[in-house]
Amino acid sequence: MLAGTIPALITPFDRSGDVDLESMKRHVAWLAERGVTTVSPLGSTGEGPSLAFEERRLVIEHLAPHTRLVPGTACTSLRETIALSRAAVAAGAAALLVAPPSYYSPDERGAHAYFARLFDELPPDARVLLYHIPMYSGVPITSDLLRSLRNDFGALLAGVKDSGGDLDHTRAWLREFPELVILNGADRTAAAHYDAGGRGTLTMLANVFPDRLERIRAGNGAGDQEFLAELREVVRGMPEIAAVKHLVHRLVGVPLSRVRPPLRDLDPDEARRLDGRL
């Protein structure tokens, strides 16, 4: 069962631009000291779409011995999605986080065919979380798609991460699909998600403030929710992933990592402003 605080793990890069596996390991160890048992690398915050297939496989294999994983395994190529997903399952991933294919913006029948082909190629003990993030993918995960995949593949479909930004939408899924894990993808709505019966959050600011999110889950984090909501608004006004990498550098103590194009790094004024607000 996936529950609690799951950081949407950043991917640090070294000075040559390669994945900095040692910094990832240090970050995961820092999170574990604060009670984090599961991380989700290679998603949106982890710049998964900007990494090559072999880089993503290497990250999964490197992190698997150190923590429980829910890696992002969606690729533009269905064959690569299948191959990376199978490699993650073989490495011991607890579940897979799979966004819908985006380039061709498929309709619901096309999205169902994509996921059905993936599910057909996975071992029966695999577990998949669909990734609802239409502002990036352009392809929503619908209730009808969840129902049809659950009917066709049973427990292979474990749940969905809702990063659509609509709290009422998340609440509706919690009511409609009690058998699925509905993960909240927004730091600012963590408290409301748990109040509605949610079991876990998979979010950006969990990279640096997992303790605050855990207090919110325990029901005694009113001040923490206000803090995270305010910080999220600050981050939203900047290149978001670069801002989170800056926070990880400041608070975790790992080397400052750049982002990969087409994302951009913070400029000096943005870095000073973020430090001042923090």
Steps between C-alpha positions, in 0.01 A plus 500: 500500500638839399434767759655797673755745365668404172746758365489566125877461500723746317777372271832672577760542226874539549721764339531296180121470472481132594261368763662545841420163656692570820302818569179305437609240754582772757164666443313170541692428822410848631134435422513159669630666819179702494274198468463476122474138387399549134620739229386559144790579265484588130164672499434864410706643787768239428532617137425147382406607145843669468695186588606231255364148540829363637531787748154427635573130530825578682324727750244229577763232548716730713221609735314170533731354769462812716128581504155401377441635148209625292696607189360685204533265201299668224689554175392635163554153354262233632773238459732703720224552757454123514873432521565761772194388696609137489851598608356696795285205608803271475696743719230477766296818445191512721298655217541684171385856431393521135377813327297469179677547166489866413643581157203373298242603764301176474130477570378268774499191278858572397609550862327177600679311222835641615451400863348163404810413297719600795296299750505196272882503512537536877529213750186439707659633819574841343301800621434812293397851600371709212621859501234767452690817410314648202680837517816315385372196314195662341325165551277461806450177690123462510273306734385287207861408421564401861186286508575323173862424592397380845238273344744363243815467714391490863774562755758598236336843518582605856394863483565846363696811590281806461710805409218678322485772765123463557424393857136423421619265224724316747219476755269354234755229417539417870125440517472322166800267527546394864683187381773707329786700650429865418816700565489876535746688279469848651681617816250779562204259529659225710288568810175509302597178322548316829180650641317350200637151574817509288791280601806659347666793327758486220626854475785735414561662840528158665859512371579744781209507746378139546471554876247780447293283267505216752374732773220604265414133444490448877250784531717745695660701223279807455800733505691262277226507236504879499881498465496254210221685319690828526832347392328327209376836377853641522638205303219529245623849407843361400635214291348242735735204470807723516352658815453160664856402410617823665303412815647148505848651472434740788320262736644157418854614431559327169673690217281744308371334186406662174194398304507369144372706207235593408461579870709788631684563824424778748663831425692663790210729591257207519743301716540794742123550514438133575765501775346812650149357505623169644 
